Amino acid sequence: MTAPIDHIDNWIFDLDNTLYPPSARLFDLIDDRMGAFIMRLLGVNAVEARRVQKRYFHDHGTTMAGLMRHHGVDPETFLVDVHDIALDRLTIDARLRAGLARLPGRKLIFTNADADYAARVLEARGIADLFDAICDIRITGYTPKPDPQAYTAMVAHLGIDPARSLFVEDMARNLTPAKALGMTTVWLDNGSESGHRDHLPDHVDFHVSDITDWLDDLALPGGIS
């Protein structure tokens, strides 16, 4: 499925497993720190911690949201702890940079992570200077995608017209609220954990497997190349 893009002037991207490939396995490091955090918090072993972690991720959109709701966890303590990871698994991608650079209009980030971590990732990928703004989990009041309230906060914070915006995500379920607002949607179906969950084809305008290939092939208005 494809859609017109000549009206798009806001290009919104998810961060993790979208602007770097899942094969980098960066989220494995975050997963490990989440597990250790839960083990300390609840006094459980690694197996039970992982069960709790994944249940909250699936039920609440993020592990943090579940921990906040059920255990009163301070979100800042959690964010600082789990994102304290090395980024040496990430490399600069010249093709990705070139593909992003040719997009007309604003380039924006919408992430369930925090802006400090997001900035580090963008820098490690060599694309930080291409992005105009970041909407992170703090801006949404710690309400994660796919909660519609997070999208309402994102629209207000970034000052966008949803009808003139395109959103790229590796998690299919996170596209449904964007589509409801009138955004053009891109599902980056690249093998992310639970990426297929709640996939609704009618909510996906572009179904792609590689972000750099898609950016390379995108026919932009005015013959921009």
Secondary structure, 3 states (H helix, E strand, C coil): CCCCCCCCCEEEECCCCCCCCHHHCHHHHHHHHHHHHHHHHHCCCHHHHHHHHHHHHHHHCCHHHHHHHHHCCCHHHHHHHHCCCCCCCCCCCHHHHHHHHCCCCEEEEECCCCHHHHHHHHHHCCCHHHCCEEECCCCCCCCCCCCHHHHHHHHHHHCCCHHHEEEEECCHHHHHHHHHCCCEEEEECCCCCCCCCCCCHHHCCEEECCHHHHHHHCCCHHHCC
